[in-house]
């Protein structure tokens, strides 16, 4: 296994992980921003107020995008296992 092969596998792994994280984090960040704007407009300074909407959005995103995320990880793992003979050399 050459260093280039290891770097390629690691790059593909990081791409999959980044894609999975972005799908979860972006909606939570948008929800937090909207709640923060609401708090600024109404002068409500409760820090725990933003927790519940972000939690609900994250759960909703996991429910909606969960099957896609699972298939992405499964397909990557299957490809990785299928390529083991070629990676070893």
PDB file with one MODEL, atoms N, CA, C and O in Angstrom:
MODEL        1
ATOM      1  N   UNK A   1       0.854  -1.168   0.000  1.00  0.00           N
ATOM      2  CA  UNK A   1       0.000   0.000   0.000  1.00  0.00           C
ATOM      3  C   UNK A   1       0.900   1.231   0.000  1.00  0.00           C
ATOM      4  O   UNK A   1       1.707   1.433   0.907  1.00  0.00           O
ATOM      5  N   UNK A   2       0.744   2.033  -1.020  1.00  0.00           N
ATOM      6  CA  UNK A   2       1.603   3.201  -1.165  1.00  0.00           C
ATOM      7  C   UNK A   2       1.040   4.372  -0.368  1.00  0.00           C
ATOM      8  O   UNK A   2      -0.142   4.385  -0.025  1.00  0.00           O
ATOM      9  N   UNK A   3       1.873   5.337  -0.079  1.00  0.00           N
ATOM     10  CA  UNK A   3       1.374   6.526   0.633  1.00  0.00           C
ATOM     11  C   UNK A   3       0.290   7.269  -0.154  1.00  0.00           C
ATOM     12  O   UNK A   3      -0.618   7.852   0.438  1.00  0.00           O
ATOM     13  N   UNK A   4       0.383   7.248  -1.473  1.00  0.00           N
ATOM     14  CA  UNK A   4      -0.644   7.915  -2.284  1.00  0.00           C
ATOM     15  C   UNK A   4      -1.999   7.240  -2.125  1.00  0.00           C
ATOM     16  O   UNK A   4      -3.033   7.907  -2.090  1.00  0.00           O
ATOM     17  N   UNK A   5      -1.987   5.920  -2.029  1.00  0.00           N
ATOM     18  CA  UNK A   5      -3.224   5.172  -1.849  1.00  0.00           C
ATOM     19  C   UNK A   5      -3.857   5.492  -0.496  1.00  0.00           C
ATOM     20  O   UNK A   5      -5.068   5.685  -0.394  1.00  0.00           O
ATOM     21  N   UNK A   6      -3.028   5.545   0.527  1.00  0.00           N
ATOM     22  CA  UNK A   6      -3.526   5.870   1.860  1.00  0.00           C
ATOM     23  C   UNK A   6      -4.114   7.269   1.871  1.00  0.00           C
ATOM     24  O   UNK A   6      -5.178   7.494   2.447  1.00  0.00           O
ATOM     25  N   UNK A   7      -3.422   8.213   1.234  1.00  0.00           N
ATOM     26  CA  UNK A   7      -3.927   9.585   1.188  1.00  0.00           C
ATOM     27  C   UNK A   7      -5.234   9.685   0.403  1.00  0.00           C
ATOM     28  O   UNK A   7      -6.119  10.461   0.764  1.00  0.00           O
ATOM     29  N   UNK A   8      -5.355   8.907  -0.659  1.00  0.00           N
ATOM     30  CA  UNK A   8      -6.596   8.912  -1.442  1.00  0.00           C
ATOM     31  C   UNK A   8      -7.756   8.367  -0.625  1.00  0.00           C
ATOM     32  O   UNK A   8      -8.845   8.940  -0.632  1.00  0.00           O
ATOM     33  N   UNK A   9      -7.532   7.274   0.074  1.00  0.00           N
ATOM     34  CA  UNK A   9      -8.587   6.698   0.918  1.00  0.00           C
ATOM     35  C   UNK A   9      -8.974   7.670   2.026  1.00  0.00           C
ATOM     36  O   UNK A   9     -10.159   7.848   2.310  1.00  0.00           O
ATOM     37  N   UNK A  10      -7.993   8.292   2.645  1.00  0.00           N
ATOM     38  CA  UNK A  10      -8.284   9.253   3.710  1.00  0.00           C
ATOM     39  C   UNK A  10      -9.029  10.472   3.167  1.00  0.00           C
ATOM     40  O   UNK A  10      -9.927  10.993   3.830  1.00  0.00           O
ATOM     41  N   UNK A  11      -8.667  10.927   1.978  1.00  0.00           N
ATOM     42  CA  UNK A  11      -9.356  12.062   1.372  1.00  0.00           C
ATOM     43  C   UNK A  11     -10.813  11.723   1.090  1.00  0.00           C
ATOM     44  O   UNK A  11     -11.701  12.531   1.362  1.00  0.00           O
ATOM     45  N   UNK A  12     -11.065  10.541   0.551  1.00  0.00           N
ATOM     46  CA  UNK A  12     -12.442  10.132   0.288  1.00  0.00           C
ATOM     47  C   UNK A  12     -13.227   9.994   1.581  1.00  0.00           C
ATOM     48  O   UNK A  12     -14.403  10.355   1.636  1.00  0.00           O
ATOM     49  N   UNK A  13     -12.586   9.475   2.624  1.00  0.00           N
ATOM     50  CA  UNK A  13     -13.249   9.339   3.921  1.00  0.00           C
ATOM     51  C   UNK A  13     -13.605  10.701   4.496  1.00  0.00           C
ATOM     52  O   UNK A  13     -14.710  10.897   5.002  1.00  0.00           O
ATOM     53  N   UNK A  14     -12.674  11.636   4.419  1.00  0.00           N
ATOM     54  CA  UNK A  14     -12.948  12.982   4.934  1.00  0.00           C
ATOM     55  C   UNK A  14     -14.033  13.687   4.128  1.00  0.00           C
ATOM     56  O   UNK A  14     -14.806  14.467   4.685  1.00  0.00           O
ATOM     57  N   UNK A  15     -14.102  13.425   2.827  1.00  0.00           N
ATOM     58  CA  UNK A  15     -15.164  14.008   2.012  1.00  0.00           C
ATOM     59  C   UNK A  15     -16.539  13.492   2.446  1.00  0.00           C
ATOM     60  O   UNK A  15     -17.491  14.266   2.549  1.00  0.00           O
ATOM     61  N   UNK A  16     -16.639  12.196   2.699  1.00  0.00           N
ATOM     62  CA  UNK A  16     -17.909  11.610   3.146  1.00  0.00           C
ATOM     63  C   UNK A  16     -18.298  12.168   4.515  1.00  0.00           C
ATOM     64  O   UNK A  16     -19.452  12.535   4.734  1.00  0.00           O
ATOM     65  N   UNK A  17     -17.338  12.229   5.430  1.00  0.00           N
ATOM     66  CA  UNK A  17     -17.613  12.753   6.774  1.00  0.00           C
ATOM     67  C   UNK A  17     -18.038  14.210   6.707  1.00  0.00           C
ATOM     68  O   UNK A  17     -18.986  14.614   7.380  1.00  0.00           O
ATOM     69  N   UNK A  18     -17.340  15.004   5.894  1.00  0.00           N
ATOM     70  CA  UNK A  18     -17.687  16.420   5.758  1.00  0.00           C
ATOM     71  C   UNK A  18     -19.089  16.586   5.204  1.00  0.00           C
ATOM     72  O   UNK A  18     -19.846  17.433   5.679  1.00  0.00           O
ATOM     73  N   UNK A  19     -19.440  15.803   4.226  1.00  0.00           N
ATOM     74  CA  UNK A  19     -20.776  15.879   3.652  1.00  0.00           C
ATOM     75  C   UNK A  19     -21.849  15.531   4.682  1.00  0.00           C
ATOM     76  O   UNK A  19     -22.890  16.187   4.742  1.00  0.00           O
ATOM     77  N   UNK A  20     -21.603  14.516   5.482  1.00  0.00           N
ATOM     78  CA  UNK A  20     -22.561  14.122   6.510  1.00  0.00           C
ATOM     79  C   UNK A  20     -22.699  15.205   7.581  1.00  0.00           C
ATOM     80  O   UNK A  20     -23.805  15.483   8.046  1.00  0.00           O
ATOM     81  N   UNK A  21     -21.600  15.806   7.965  1.00  0.00           N
ATOM     82  CA  UNK A  21     -21.640  16.832   9.004  1.00  0.00           C
ATOM     83  C   UNK A  21     -22.336  18.091   8.507  1.00  0.00           C
ATOM     84  O   UNK A  21     -23.115  18.704   9.237  1.00  0.00           O
ATOM     85  N   UNK A  22     -22.054  18.476   7.266  1.00  0.00           N
ATOM     86  CA  UNK A  22     -22.654  19.693   6.711  1.00  0.00           C
ATOM     87  C   UNK A  22     -24.171  19.570   6.639  1.00  0.00           C
ATOM     88  O   UNK A  22     -24.895  20.530   6.906  1.00  0.00           O
ATOM     89  N   UNK A  23     -24.642  18.386   6.279  1.00  0.00           N
ATOM     90  CA  UNK A  23     -26.091  18.179   6.170  1.00  0.00           C
ATOM     91  C   UNK A  23     -26.777  18.392   7.522  1.00  0.00           C
ATOM     92  O   UNK A  23     -27.916  18.856   7.577  1.00  0.00           O
ATOM     93  N   UNK A  24     -26.093  18.057   8.594  1.00  0.00           N
ATOM     94  CA  UNK A  24     -26.682  18.219   9.924  1.00  0.00           C
ATOM     95  C   UNK A  24     -26.463  19.629  10.472  1.00  0.00           C
ATOM     96  O   UNK A  24     -27.372  20.212  11.063  1.00  0.00           O
ATOM     97  N   UNK A  25     -25.268  20.177  10.279  1.00  0.00           N
ATOM     98  CA  UNK A  25     -24.919  21.440  10.929  1.00  0.00           C
ATOM     99  C   UNK A  25     -25.545  22.677  10.297  1.00  0.00           C
ATOM    100  O   UNK A  25     -25.944  23.591  11.018  1.00  0.00           O
ATOM    101  N   UNK A  26     -25.642  22.732   8.984  1.00  0.00           N
ATOM    102  CA  UNK A  26     -26.153  23.934   8.323  1.00  0.00           C
ATOM    103  C   UNK A  26     -27.581  24.259   8.761  1.00  0.00           C
ATOM    104  O   UNK A  26     -27.843  25.407   9.118  1.00  0.00           O
ATOM    105  N   UNK A  27     -28.526  23.299   8.751  1.00  0.00           N
ATOM    106  CA  UNK A  27     -29.868  23.644   9.245  1.00  0.00           C
ATOM    107  C   UNK A  27     -29.878  24.064  10.719  1.00  0.00           C
ATOM    108  O   UNK A  27     -30.639  24.953  11.101  1.00  0.00           O
ATOM    109  N   UNK A  28     -29.041  23.433  11.548  1.00  0.00           N
ATOM    110  CA  UNK A  28     -28.981  23.822  12.960  1.00  0.00           C
ATOM    111  C   UNK A  28     -28.425  25.230  13.114  1.00  0.00           C
ATOM    112  O   UNK A  28     -28.894  25.993  13.959  1.00  0.00           O
ATOM    113  N   UNK A  29     -27.435  25.580  12.308  1.00  0.00           N
ATOM    114  CA  UNK A  29     -26.890  26.932  12.357  1.00  0.00           C
ATOM    115  C   UNK A  29     -27.903  27.963  11.898  1.00  0.00           C
ATOM    116  O   UNK A  29     -27.980  29.051  12.469  1.00  0.00           O
ATOM    117  N   UNK A  30     -28.678  27.639  10.881  1.00  0.00           N
ATOM    118  CA  UNK A  30     -29.711  28.557  10.399  1.00  0.00           C
ATOM    119  C   UNK A  30     -30.792  28.740  11.461  1.00  0.00           C
ATOM    120  O   UNK A  30     -31.256  29.857  11.692  1.00  0.00           O
ATOM    121  N   UNK A  31     -31.192  27.652  12.103  1.00  0.00           N
ATOM    122  CA  UNK A  31     -32.185  27.745  13.179  1.00  0.00           C
ATOM    123  C   UNK A  31     -31.655  28.597  14.331  1.00  0.00           C
ATOM    124  O   UNK A  31     -32.388  29.419  14.880  1.00  0.00           O
ATOM    125  N   UNK A  32     -30.394  28.408  14.697  1.00  0.00           N
ATOM    126  CA  UNK A  32     -29.798  29.217  15.753  1.00  0.00           C
ATOM    127  C   UNK A  32     -29.739  30.683  15.381  1.00  0.00           C
ATOM    128  O   UNK A  32     -29.972  31.549  16.224  1.00  0.00           O
ATOM    129  N   UNK A  33     -29.431  30.971  14.125  1.00  0.00           N
ATOM    130  CA  UNK A  33     -29.401  32.356  13.665  1.00  0.00           C
ATOM    131  C   UNK A  33     -30.777  32.996  13.721  1.00  0.00           C
ATOM    132  O   UNK A  33     -30.918  34.141  14.151  1.00  0.00           O
ATOM    133  N   UNK A  34     -31.797  32.257  13.286  1.00  0.00           N
ATOM    134  CA  UNK A  34     -33.158  32.800  13.333  1.00  0.00           C
ATOM    135  C   UNK A  34     -33.617  33.045  14.770  1.00  0.00           C
ATOM    136  O   UNK A  34     -34.242  34.066  15.057  1.00  0.00           O
ATOM    137  N   UNK A  35     -33.314  32.127  15.658  1.00  0.00           N
ATOM    138  CA  UNK A  35     -33.685  32.311  17.060  1.00  0.00           C
ATOM    139  C   UNK A  35     -32.922  33.486  17.658  1.00  0.00           C
ATOM    140  O   UNK A  35     -33.485  34.254  18.439  1.00  0.00           O
ATOM    141  N   UNK A  36     -31.655  33.635  17.303  1.00  0.00           N
ATOM    142  CA  UNK A  36     -30.864  34.762  17.805  1.00  0.00           C
ATOM    143  C   UNK A  36     -31.410  36.093  17.304  1.00  0.00           C
ATOM    144  O   UNK A  36     -31.436  37.074  18.047  1.00  0.00           O
ATOM    145  N   UNK A  37     -31.846  36.128  16.047  1.00  0.00           N
ATOM    146  CA  UNK A  37     -32.444  37.355  15.520  1.00  0.00           C
ATOM    147  C   UNK A  37     -33.746  37.663  16.238  1.00  0.00           C
ATOM    148  O   UNK A  37     -34.032  38.824  16.532  1.00  0.00           O
ATOM    149  N   UNK A  38     -34.544  36.631  16.525  1.00  0.00           N
ATOM    150  CA  UNK A  38     -35.778  36.825  17.274  1.00  0.00           C
ATOM    151  C   UNK A  38     -35.487  37.341  18.680  1.00  0.00           C
ATOM    152  O   UNK A  38     -36.176  38.231  19.179  1.00  0.00           O
ATOM    153  N   UNK A  39     -34.462  36.773  19.313  1.00  0.00           N
ATOM    154  CA  UNK A  39     -34.093  37.214  20.656  1.00  0.00           C
ATOM    155  C   UNK A  39     -33.601  38.651  20.645  1.00  0.00           C
ATOM    156  O   UNK A  39     -33.907  39.417  21.560  1.00  0.00           O
ATOM    157  N   UNK A  40     -32.850  39.025  19.631  1.00  0.00           N
ATOM    158  CA  UNK A  40     -32.364  40.397  19.546  1.00  0.00           C
ATOM    159  C   UNK A  40     -33.502  41.375  19.302  1.00  0.00           C
ATOM    160  O   UNK A  40     -33.495  42.491  19.822  1.00  0.00           O
ATOM    161  N   UNK A  41     -34.485  40.950  18.505  1.00  0.00           N
ATOM    162  CA  UNK A  41     -35.607  41.844  18.204  1.00  0.00           C
ATOM    163  C   UNK A  41     -36.528  42.021  19.402  1.00  0.00           C
ATOM    164  O   UNK A  41     -37.120  43.087  19.573  1.00  0.00           O
ATOM    165  N   UNK A  42     -36.656  40.996  20.229  1.00  0.00           N
ATOM    166  CA  UNK A  42     -37.582  41.070  21.362  1.00  0.00           C
ATOM    167  C   UNK A  42     -36.872  41.316  22.690  1.00  0.00           C
ATOM    168  O   UNK A  42     -37.523  41.396  23.732  1.00  0.00           O
ATOM    169  N   UNK A  43     -35.561  41.436  22.665  1.00  0.00           N
ATOM    170  CA  UNK A  43     -34.752  41.659  23.875  1.00  0.00           C
ATOM    171  C   UNK A  43     -34.911  40.545  24.904  1.00  0.00           C
ATOM    172  O   UNK A  43     -34.830  40.791  26.107  1.00  0.00           O
ATOM    173  N   UNK A  44     -35.136  39.336  24.437  1.00  0.00           N
ATOM    174  CA  UNK A  44     -35.181  38.171  25.321  1.00  0.00           C
ATOM    175  C   UNK A  44     -33.758  37.618  25.396  1.00  0.00           C
ATOM    176  O   UNK A  44     -33.181  37.258  24.370  1.00  0.00           O
ATOM    177  N   UNK A  45     -33.202  37.550  26.572  1.00  0.00           N
ATOM    178  CA  UNK A  45     -31.821  37.112  26.735  1.00  0.00           C
ATOM    179  C   UNK A  45     -31.720  35.742  27.380  1.00  0.00           C
ATOM    180  O   UNK A  45     -30.835  35.514  28.204  1.00  0.00           O
ATOM    181  N   UNK A  46     -32.591  34.848  27.030  1.00  0.00           N
ATOM    182  CA  UNK A  46     -32.571  33.493  27.575  1.00  0.00           C
ATOM    183  C   UNK A  46     -31.695  32.623  26.675  1.00  0.00           C
ATOM    184  O   UNK A  46     -32.021  32.418  25.505  1.00  0.00           O
ATOM    185  N   UNK A  47     -30.596  32.116  27.207  1.00  0.00           N
ATOM    186  CA  UNK A  47     -29.666  31.343  26.393  1.00  0.00           C
ATOM    187  C   UNK A  47     -30.188  29.949  26.076  1.00  0.00           C
ATOM    188  O   UNK A  47     -29.795  29.359  25.070  1.00  0.00           O
ATOM    189  N   UNK A  48     -31.049  29.425  26.902  1.00  0.00           N
ATOM    190  CA  UNK A  48     -31.565  28.082  26.645  1.00  0.00           C
ATOM    191  C   UNK A  48     -32.667  28.078  25.596  1.00  0.00           C
ATOM    192  O   UNK A  48     -33.079  27.010  25.143  1.00  0.00           O
ATOM    193  N   UNK A  49     -33.147  29.243  25.203  1.00  0.00           N
ATOM    194  CA  UNK A  49     -34.225  29.327  24.217  1.00  0.00           C
ATOM    195  C   UNK A  49     -33.791  28.795  22.854  1.00  0.00           C
ATOM    196  O   UNK A  49     -34.611  28.226  22.133  1.00  0.00           O
ATOM    197  N   UNK A  50     -32.544  28.963  22.491  1.00  0.00           N
ATOM    198  CA  UNK A  50     -32.098  28.510  21.173  1.00  0.00           C
ATOM    199  C   UNK A  50     -31.812  27.014  21.133  1.00  0.00           C
ATOM    200  O   UNK A  50     -31.669  26.445  20.051  1.00  0.00           O
ATOM    201  N   UNK A  51     -31.727  26.375  22.280  1.00  0.00           N
ATOM    202  CA  UNK A  51     -31.387  24.955  22.318  1.00  0.00           C
ATOM    203  C   UNK A  51     -32.498  24.080  21.727  1.00  0.00           C
ATOM    204  O   UNK A  51     -32.226  23.202  20.909  1.00  0.00           O
ATOM    205  N   UNK A  52     -33.735  24.317  22.137  1.00  0.00           N
ATOM    206  CA  UNK A  52     -34.862  23.477  21.694  1.00  0.00           C
ATOM    207  C   UNK A  52     -35.085  23.558  20.181  1.00  0.00           C
ATOM    208  O   UNK A  52     -35.215  22.512  19.545  1.00  0.00           O
ATOM    209  N   UNK A  53     -35.137  24.762  19.568  1.00  0.00           N
ATOM    210  CA  UNK A  53     -35.307  24.776  18.104  1.00  0.00           C
ATOM    211  C   UNK A  53     -34.171  24.080  17.356  1.00  0.00           C
ATOM    212  O   UNK A  53     -34.415  23.382  16.372  1.00  0.00           O
ATOM    213  N   UNK A  54     -32.935  24.265  17.817  1.00  0.00           N
ATOM    214  CA  UNK A  54     -31.817  23.592  17.152  1.00  0.00           C
ATOM    215  C   UNK A  54     -31.919  22.081  17.312  1.00  0.00           C
ATOM    216  O   UNK A  54     -31.622  21.338  16.376  1.00  0.00           O
ATOM    217  N   UNK A  55     -32.333  21.625  18.474  1.00  0.00           N
ATOM    218  CA  UNK A  55     -32.506  20.193  18.696  1.00  0.00           C
ATOM    219  C   UNK A  55     -33.602  19.629  17.798  1.00  0.00           C
ATOM    220  O   UNK A  55     -33.437  18.567  17.199  1.00  0.00           O
ATOM    221  N   UNK A  56     -34.719  20.343  17.708  1.00  0.00           N
ATOM    222  CA  UNK A  56     -35.820  19.876  16.864  1.00  0.00           C
ATOM    223  C   UNK A  56     -35.443  19.866  15.390  1.00  0.00           C
ATOM    224  O   UNK A  56     -35.799  18.939  14.661  1.00  0.00           O
ATOM    225  N   UNK A  57     -34.725  20.890  14.949  1.00  0.00           N
ATOM    226  CA  UNK A  57     -34.292  20.933  13.549  1.00  0.00           C
ATOM    227  C   UNK A  57     -33.317  19.795  13.262  1.00  0.00           C
ATOM    228  O   UNK A  57     -33.396  19.161  12.210  1.00  0.00           O
ATOM    229  N   UNK A  58     -32.406  19.535  14.185  1.00  0.00           N
ATOM    230  CA  UNK A  58     -31.445  18.444  13.994  1.00  0.00           C
ATOM    231  C   UNK A  58     -32.151  17.101  13.919  1.00  0.00           C
ATOM    232  O   UNK A  58     -31.820  16.270  13.073  1.00  0.00           O
ATOM    233  N   UNK A  59     -33.122  16.881  14.801  1.00  0.00           N
ATOM    234  CA  UNK A  59     -33.886  15.628  14.768  1.00  0.00           C
ATOM    235  C   UNK A  59     -34.663  15.508  13.465  1.00  0.00           C
ATOM    236  O   UNK A  59     -34.714  14.434  12.866  1.00  0.00           O
ATOM    237  N   UNK A  60     -35.269  16.608  13.025  1.00  0.00           N
ATOM    238  CA  UNK A  60     -36.019  16.597  11.768  1.00  0.00           C
ATOM    239  C   UNK A  60     -35.107  16.294  10.582  1.00  0.00           C
ATOM    240  O   UNK A  60     -35.462  15.511   9.700  1.00  0.00           O
ATOM    241  N   UNK A  61     -33.941  16.912  10.566  1.00  0.00           N
ATOM    242  CA  UNK A  61     -32.990  16.657   9.478  1.00  0.00           C
ATOM    243  C   UNK A  61     -32.540  15.204   9.493  1.00  0.00           C
ATOM    244  O   UNK A  61     -32.427  14.582   8.436  1.00  0.00           O
ATOM    245  N   UNK A  62     -32.282  14.655  10.673  1.00  0.00           N
ATOM    246  CA  UNK A  62     -31.885  13.253  10.752  1.00  0.00           C
ATOM    247  C   UNK A  62     -33.004  12.324  10.288  1.00  0.00           C
ATOM    248  O   UNK A  62     -32.738  11.288   9.678  1.00  0.00           O
ATOM    249  N   UNK A  63     -34.243  12.688  10.571  1.00  0.00           N
ATOM    250  CA  UNK A  63     -35.366  11.867  10.111  1.00  0.00           C
ATOM    251  C   UNK A  63     -35.514  11.933   8.595  1.00  0.00           C
ATOM    252  O   UNK A  63     -35.784  10.922   7.946  1.00  0.00           O
ATOM    253  N   UNK A  64     -35.336  13.129   8.034  1.00  0.00           N
ATOM    254  CA  UNK A  64     -35.527  13.303   6.591  1.00  0.00           C
ATOM    255  C   UNK A  64     -34.312  12.782   5.806  1.00  0.00           C
ATOM    256  O   UNK A  64     -34.467  12.061   4.820  1.00  0.00           O
ATOM    257  N   UNK A  65     -33.113  13.151   6.247  1.00  0.00           N
ATOM    258  CA  UNK A  65     -31.910  12.808   5.494  1.00  0.00           C
ATOM    259  C   UNK A  65     -31.240  11.531   5.993  1.00  0.00           C
ATOM    260  O   UNK A  65     -30.238  11.100   5.421  1.00  0.00           O
ATOM    261  N   UNK A  66     -31.767  10.928   7.032  1.00  0.00           N
ATOM    262  CA  UNK A  66     -31.163   9.729   7.597  1.00  0.00           C
ATOM    263  C   UNK A  66     -30.985   8.594   6.615  1.00  0.00           C
ATOM    264  O   UNK A  66     -29.896   8.025   6.541  1.00  0.00           O
ATOM    265  N   UNK A  67     -32.016   8.237   5.851  1.00  0.00           N
ATOM    266  CA  UNK A  67     -31.834   7.147   4.882  1.00  0.00           C
ATOM    267  C   UNK A  67     -30.763   7.453   3.840  1.00  0.00           C
ATOM    268  O   UNK A  67     -29.986   6.575   3.466  1.00  0.00           O
ATOM    269  N   UNK A  68     -30.724   8.702   3.372  1.00  0.00           N
ATOM    270  CA  UNK A  68     -29.697   9.086   2.411  1.00  0.00           C
ATOM    271  C   UNK A  68     -28.309   9.009   3.035  1.00  0.00           C
ATOM    272  O   UNK A  68     -27.368   8.533   2.400  1.00  0.00           O
ATOM    273  N   UNK A  69     -28.178   9.474   4.269  1.00  0.00           N
ATOM    274  CA  UNK A  69     -26.901   9.432   4.964  1.00  0.00           C
ATOM    275  C   UNK A  69     -26.443   7.990   5.172  1.00  0.00           C
ATOM    276  O   UNK A  69     -25.268   7.668   4.994  1.00  0.00           O
ATOM    277  N   UNK A  70     -27.381   7.134   5.551  1.00  0.00           N
ATOM    278  CA  UNK A  70     -27.052   5.722   5.755  1.00  0.00           C
ATOM    279  C   UNK A  70     -26.615   5.064   4.451  1.00  0.00           C
ATOM    280  O   UNK A  70     -25.661   4.286   4.438  1.00  0.00           O
ATOM    281  N   UNK A  71     -27.305   5.370   3.358  1.00  0.00           N
ATOM    282  CA  UNK A  71     -26.915   4.786   2.071  1.00  0.00           C
ATOM    283  C   UNK A  71     -25.557   5.320   1.620  1.00  0.00           C
ATOM    284  O   UNK A  71     -24.783   4.591   1.000  1.00  0.00           O
ATOM    285  N   UNK A  72     -25.262   6.575   1.921  1.00  0.00           N
ATOM    286  CA  UNK A  72     -23.957   7.139   1.572  1.00  0.00           C
ATOM    287  C   UNK A  72     -22.832   6.409   2.299  1.00  0.00           C
ATOM    288  O   UNK A  72     -21.831   6.034   1.689  1.00  0.00           O
ATOM    289  N   UNK A  73     -23.000   6.210   3.596  1.00  0.00           N
ATOM    290  CA  UNK A  73     -21.983   5.510   4.381  1.00  0.00           C
ATOM    291  C   UNK A  73     -21.889   4.044   3.950  1.00  0.00           C
ATOM    292  O   UNK A  73     -20.789   3.500   3.846  1.00  0.00           O
ATOM    293  N   UNK A  74     -23.024   3.408   3.701  1.00  0.00           N
ATOM    294  CA  UNK A  74     -23.030   2.010   3.281  1.00  0.00           C
ATOM    295  C   UNK A  74     -22.346   1.841   1.929  1.00  0.00           C
ATOM    296  O   UNK A  74     -21.536   0.931   1.752  1.00  0.00           O
ATOM    297  N   UNK A  75     -22.666   2.710   0.977  1.00  0.00           N
ATOM    298  CA  UNK A  75     -22.035   2.617  -0.347  1.00  0.00           C
ATOM    299  C   UNK A  75     -20.533   2.843  -0.263  1.00  0.00           C
ATOM    300  O   UNK A  75     -19.762   2.157  -0.935  1.00  0.00           O
ATOM    301  N   UNK A  76     -20.115   3.797   0.555  1.00  0.00           N
ATOM    302  CA  UNK A  76     -18.682   4.050   0.712  1.00  0.00           C
ATOM    303  C   UNK A  76     -17.986   2.829   1.326  1.00  0.00           C
ATOM    304  O   UNK A  76     -16.910   2.429   0.882  1.00  0.00           O
ATOM    305  N   UNK A  77     -18.605   2.252   2.339  1.00  0.00           N
ATOM    306  CA  UNK A  77     -18.006   1.086   2.995  1.00  0.00           C
ATOM    307  C   UNK A  77     -17.918  -0.099   2.046  1.00  0.00           C
ATOM    308  O   UNK A  77     -16.904  -0.797   2.017  1.00  0.00           O
ATOM    309  N   UNK A  78     -18.968  -0.331   1.273  1.00  0.00           N
ATOM    310  CA  UNK A  78     -18.958  -1.439   0.300  1.00  0.00           C
ATOM    311  C   UNK A  78     -17.865  -1.212  -0.743  1.00  0.00           C
ATOM    312  O   UNK A  78     -17.130  -2.140  -1.081  1.00  0.00           O
ATOM    313  N   UNK A  79     -17.751   0.027  -1.260  1.00  0.00           N
ATOM    314  CA  UNK A  79     -16.698   0.325  -2.230  1.00  0.00           C
ATOM    315  C   UNK A  79     -15.315   0.104  -1.631  1.00  0.00           C
ATOM    316  O   UNK A  79     -14.419  -0.426  -2.289  1.00  0.00           O
ATOM    317  N   UNK A  80     -15.151   0.517  -0.368  1.00  0.00           N
ATOM    318  CA  UNK A  80     -13.866   0.348   0.300  1.00  0.00           C
ATOM    319  C   UNK A  80     -13.525  -1.130   0.455  1.00  0.00           C
ATOM    320  O   UNK A  80     -12.392  -1.535   0.195  1.00  0.00           O
ATOM    321  N   UNK A  81     -14.497  -1.938   0.879  1.00  0.00           N
ATOM    322  CA  UNK A  81     -14.258  -3.366   1.035  1.00  0.00           C
ATOM    323  C   UNK A  81     -13.990  -4.037  -0.312  1.00  0.00           C
ATOM    324  O   UNK A  81     -13.156  -4.938  -0.397  1.00  0.00           O
ATOM    325  N   UNK A  82     -14.688  -3.607  -1.361  1.00  0.00           N
ATOM    326  CA  UNK A  82     -14.478  -4.200  -2.678  1.00  0.00           C
ATOM    327  C   UNK A  82     -13.092  -3.852  -3.219  1.00  0.00           C
ATOM    328  O   UNK A  82     -12.510  -4.621  -3.983  1.00  0.00           O
ATOM    329  N   UNK A  83     -12.566  -2.695  -2.823  1.00  0.00           N
ATOM    330  CA  UNK A  83     -11.269  -2.256  -3.336  1.00  0.00           C
ATOM    331  C   UNK A  83     -10.087  -2.724  -2.496  1.00  0.00           C
ATOM    332  O   UNK A  83      -8.945  -2.384  -2.808  1.00  0.00           O
ATOM    333  N   UNK A  84     -10.327  -3.481  -1.454  1.00  0.00           N
ATOM    334  CA  UNK A  84      -9.230  -3.940  -0.592  1.00  0.00           C
ATOM    335  C   UNK A  84      -8.180  -4.738  -1.377  1.00  0.00           C
ATOM    336  O   UNK A  84      -6.989  -4.506  -1.170  1.00  0.00           O
ATOM    337  N   UNK A  85      -8.557  -5.661  -2.263  1.00  0.00           N
ATOM    338  CA  UNK A  85      -7.505  -6.380  -3.008  1.00  0.00           C
ATOM    339  C   UNK A  85      -6.659  -5.442  -3.876  1.00  0.00           C
ATOM    340  O   UNK A  85      -5.455  -5.657  -4.022  1.00  0.00           O
ATOM    341  N   UNK A  86      -7.270  -4.418  -4.444  1.00  0.00           N
ATOM    342  CA  UNK A  86      -6.527  -3.484  -5.287  1.00  0.00           C
ATOM    343  C   UNK A  86      -5.669  -2.531  -4.448  1.00  0.00           C
ATOM    344  O   UNK A  86      -4.595  -2.105  -4.873  1.00  0.00           O
ATOM    345  N   UNK A  87      -6.162  -2.208  -3.253  1.00  0.00           N
ATOM    346  CA  UNK A  87      -5.418  -1.295  -2.386  1.00  0.00           C
ATOM    347  C   UNK A  87      -4.182  -1.969  -1.806  1.00  0.00           C
ATOM    348  O   UNK A  87      -3.138  -1.336  -1.643  1.00  0.00           O
ATOM    349  N   UNK A  88      -4.306  -3.248  -1.497  1.00  0.00           N
ATOM    350  CA  UNK A  88      -3.169  -3.964  -0.918  1.00  0.00           C
ATOM    351  C   UNK A  88      -2.077  -4.186  -1.959  1.00  0.00           C
ATOM    352  O   UNK A  88      -0.883  -4.143  -1.663  1.00  0.00           O
ATOM    353  N   UNK A  89      -2.527  -4.422  -3.179  1.00  0.00           N
ATOM    354  CA  UNK A  89      -1.538  -4.496  -4.254  1.00  0.00           C
ATOM    355  C   UNK A  89      -1.306  -5.873  -4.736  1.00  0.00           C
ATOM    356  O   UNK A  89      -0.497  -6.083  -5.640  1.00  0.00           O
TER     357      UNK A  89
ENDMDL
END
